[in-house]
């Protein structure tokens, strides 16, 4: 995952990376947050939280 993020940081057209996960998937949330993703507080289709990473 870190390699993909590093690759996207080199792309001048990419400013954010977004993903979503189930709100009770705590291991995934901790993992994504450890990479710098931030929970936006928004829900995708009322069932998944959205996380964004500024690259």
Backbone bond lengths (Angstrom), bond angles and torsions (degrees), N, CA, C in turn:
res aa  C-N    CA-C-N  psi(-1)  N-CA   C-N-CA  omega(-1)  CA-C   N-CA-C  phi
1 X - - - 1.439 - - 1.528 109.27 -
2 X 1.319 117.24 -41.60 1.458 120.41 -179.67 1.528 111.09 -63.00
3 X 1.322 117.99 -34.97 1.464 120.69 178.51 1.522 111.01 -64.86
4 X 1.311 116.68 -38.85 1.473 120.59 178.07 1.522 109.57 -65.67
5 X 1.325 117.12 -44.37 1.461 120.93 179.01 1.528 109.96 -60.75
6 X 1.319 116.75 -45.20 1.469 120.62 179.32 1.523 111.50 -60.54
7 X 1.334 116.51 -39.43 1.456 120.69 178.63 1.537 110.27 -65.34
8 X 1.329 116.86 -42.51 1.461 120.69 -179.00 1.523 111.82 -67.09
9 X 1.321 117.50 -31.45 1.467 121.05 178.16 1.530 111.48 -63.36
10 X 1.325 116.97 -24.89 1.459 121.29 179.46 1.523 112.93 -82.11
11 X 1.321 117.13 -11.13 1.453 122.95 -178.49 1.530 109.08 -90.77
12 X 1.330 116.79 113.01 1.465 121.27 -177.29 1.522 113.33 -63.82
13 X 1.325 117.77 -19.87 1.466 121.40 -179.43 1.518 112.98 -86.63
14 X 1.307 117.92 -8.91 1.466 121.96 -177.71 1.528 108.98 -103.21
15 X 1.317 116.02 121.39 1.460 120.48 -179.21 1.524 112.03 -112.74
16 X 1.321 116.97 -26.94 1.462 122.26 -179.55 1.521 109.72 -140.90
17 X 1.328 114.85 151.17 1.457 121.94 170.54 1.524 105.50 -119.94
18 X 1.316 116.68 131.28 1.450 121.03 -179.42 1.508 111.39 -120.25
19 X 1.322 114.90 150.98 1.455 120.72 174.62 1.517 108.31 -154.16
20 X 1.306 115.25 170.12 1.463 119.64 178.37 1.515 109.43 -139.90
21 X 1.330 114.68 156.59 1.453 121.52 177.99 1.519 109.09 -154.44
22 X 1.303 115.96 165.00 1.457 121.12 176.51 1.533 108.25 -63.74
23 X 1.330 117.86 139.30 1.460 119.88 -176.48 1.527 114.46 -65.20
24 X 1.325 117.33 -21.32 1.465 119.86 179.50 1.529 112.68 -98.49
25 X 1.323 117.33 10.99 1.463 121.84 176.83 1.532 107.81 -89.17
26 X 1.326 115.06 74.07 1.464 121.16 -173.76 1.524 114.25 -62.13
27 X 1.335 119.70 -38.83 1.469 118.20 176.65 1.530 112.40 -60.38
28 X 1.338 117.24 -41.44 1.469 120.62 178.82 1.521 110.39 -66.19
29 X 1.320 117.12 -43.75 1.464 120.38 179.48 1.522 111.12 -60.25
30 X 1.324 117.58 -44.54 1.466 121.01 178.50 1.528 110.73 -62.76
31 X 1.336 116.37 -41.97 1.464 120.32 179.68 1.523 111.05 -62.16
32 X 1.331 116.80 -50.50 1.461 120.62 -178.72 1.528 111.10 -62.91
33 X 1.324 117.26 -41.01 1.458 120.27 179.03 1.522 110.92 -65.99
34 X 1.335 117.42 -31.95 1.472 119.92 177.90 1.531 111.30 -67.10
35 X 1.330 116.48 -22.57 1.464 121.49 177.51 1.528 112.13 -88.31
36 X 1.321 116.50 -5.20 1.457 120.22 178.37 1.519 114.95 107.80
37 X 1.331 118.23 -1.99 1.463 120.67 178.03 1.527 109.04 -68.08
38 X 1.342 115.15 145.71 1.455 121.74 -179.58 1.523 108.83 -121.87
39 X 1.318 115.91 133.38 1.457 121.65 176.77 1.525 108.01 -69.50
40 X 1.331 116.41 124.65 1.464 121.18 -177.66 1.528 112.29 -80.69
41 X 1.323 117.53 -14.49 1.455 120.87 -175.25 1.521 112.34 83.62
42 X 1.327 116.54 -1.98 1.458 121.29 179.26 1.526 109.72 -94.55
43 X 1.325 115.63 156.59 1.459 121.43 177.76 1.525 110.28 -113.94
44 X 1.314 115.71 142.40 1.457 122.42 174.96 1.518 107.21 -97.33
45 X 1.315 115.58 117.43 1.467 121.55 -179.62 1.523 111.30 53.10
46 X 1.333 116.15 34.13 1.464 123.92 175.56 1.524 114.45 59.95
47 X 1.353 117.67 17.13 1.460 117.64 -178.44 1.524 114.26 -136.74
48 X 1.319 118.74 -16.00 1.459 120.84 -178.67 1.523 109.89 -127.52
49 X 1.340 115.50 141.56 1.463 119.42 176.54 1.521 108.55 -82.75
50 X 1.325 115.96 149.04 1.461 122.68 -179.02 1.525 107.94 -105.26
51 X 1.327 115.47 132.86 1.454 122.18 176.44 1.520 108.92 -120.91
52 X 1.325 115.90 143.46 1.461 121.64 179.08 1.516 110.28 -127.21
53 X 1.319 114.36 147.54 1.461 122.35 175.07 1.509 107.68 -127.03
54 X 1.321 117.14 123.74 1.463 120.51 175.14 1.521 107.62 -81.26
55 X 1.352 115.61 126.73 1.464 119.65 -178.52 1.509 111.17 -112.39
